[in-house]
């Protein structure tokens, strides 16, 4: 990624520190991804995006800014991208998936904070993430204690707007979320100087729905007995979904799906016959966190689905496109987003229904419940999840991990034993 | 507390396990409290309440139930006691302040959960707390991730109602909380079979305001240069406030204040002249958690105030008594409760203003910011609190602790050094 040096300098990044990351990332991607056999050709695009992760998309965002456009950085899939795009702005995910950024976060946050939050804050404060440098405004949400309070500290360094996500899902909570979305529309309008109209919002709803449809098509292909693509490859696509231009991303995912359709017709699988199928559930896996997929898929199993924010939660439930007023569209958006079953809600029993349904749909032999260390929400909910799955007769393994490699050997052993158990 | 054996058996308690607690509690109270010199005579009542903590009040609650009354157990000071008393029911705090209950909570909750939550859940599941056995209904709130999710597990064992506390304090959030209070009124009416009327609610608002006024009077007395009562003694009173009959409690606190008024006139202090004055801030100290006060007050300093739920947050800001309709009263209650500056809100800068104001009012020489381990909210907010106090020139010491005694020696050393530093 050396060609982007000037851009990084112009962005005020700590180039020297950032170089350390640039040096290790290609090696990691090579080890985890490029060693796979029989990868679909259409993965080339996604390989390229990862190889240039801090270059190619940042260039586009800066181009957009040069034309007077704004960029909004977001941390969580409850913030509706549709509103941002409807105002002619761009929404982008932010860095947060590597141990590289964690020490920077620990300078201001408690060590007992989940690595995703620590890494996000560290990436910003250490000036080693171009997306954090580029974004004109940051949009947070009250999804968990850790993020909610970390935004207060981040907000001293960046322009931060926080949306108040209700903690329950009664009708009045959905309407309250619709009100928050309408408030957000005003904020985006004021900040961009562009009006969000019924037409522009309808367009952006269709834009993001198309992305969701493409991802749903990709995930559906994993339900085949012959699995035409590895879990790892789908994971990185799900991660790129947060950053990439939505039109191009959708096109590239659909192109990949065309190739995978042919593989299904031809009975091609990237895994040997009888490979055990794993559904993951739990906390998000931000790029470049590929640790667990790598361990599972080098332990004789295949990841066939992720009931995660970097996964199925991201694309299930398209937004209803029939509303024709801003009020109606805001309500349709609220209903869609409040349909995501994050552990931040109470009660959240529908997530358990989801996991059991998805385990069947994806023909999973077992489920691994992954919790990022110090995520109190998913950790506590794991008690009910694991009990419910046992009651449903679905083998389940609960795992807690962080971004370090210190537990990789131990995880390998545990996951290997779990996969072996599934084979008996 | 042996006379209550039959009652505990009838409550379905694990009497054998509970006996272990009964054996150690008097010793702990004796060591921490009864060794103090020159205690106010009116502390006798509070000594008695602690000595009989699992006996005398439970007897009254059961008497109330025998007459057809209901008992509501609460975990947090955002749940408005006024509504409960207005329906002829009784609100009571629940157990949660001892390491004794922690292992029981860890059976179902992550170890990385704050000890207060683990102890509460353990006290219920292990059947070693009479209040948890007596309460007919439990009322939770969405104040933190840990409690919010723990209530889902507790709710499988007890009838649980959870109020959705907004995470911000804009006008619409205060009105949303007023709506939650009105919903709660309906729940309490349905459950008790008693109507909450304007009159009964006005009565209960006055009842609880009188308790607040008495506590404010007690705390005001600590602002004197000659401190007429120890921090420890006030702490246990603040803890008892959550359990005791409000009318009697108010009367007893006022009686104590009469005695303390005389001490002030006579220039009597329970501390030597020049003793350094400490304001505490942070997470709640539930009964029988006296650890920190004991360490501070045996390290040559005096605790003169607690910016805590077990402290000033509990009684500051009386409810406006002028409203004459249920809607108006609910709004007055919402405004009062949303005036409490818990770290669950974002932003929560008013808490920092509070701490600086209180440090001045109570003439504190220094502030100790106490965080219960794994409380992400207060831990993260501590970063801004400690920075703001340093900027204001107020010496501050940040401490993280739990319910075990394992860090007592280390805390003594750190606090001793802090107090010594204040003396220079």
Interface residues (C-beta under 8 A of the other chain):
Chain A: X108 X109 X110 X112 X113 X142 X144 X145 X146 X148 X149 X150 X151 X152 X153 X162 X164 X165 X166 X167 X168 X172 X173 X176 X179 X343 X344 X346 X347 X348 X373 X374 X376 X377 X379 X380 X381 X382 X383 X384
Chain B: X108 X109 X110 X112 X113 X142 X144 X145 X146 X148 X149 X150 X151 X152 X153 X162 X164 X165 X166 X167 X168 X172 X173 X176 X179 X343 X344 X346 X347 X348 X373 X374 X376 X377 X379 X380 X381 X382 X383 X384
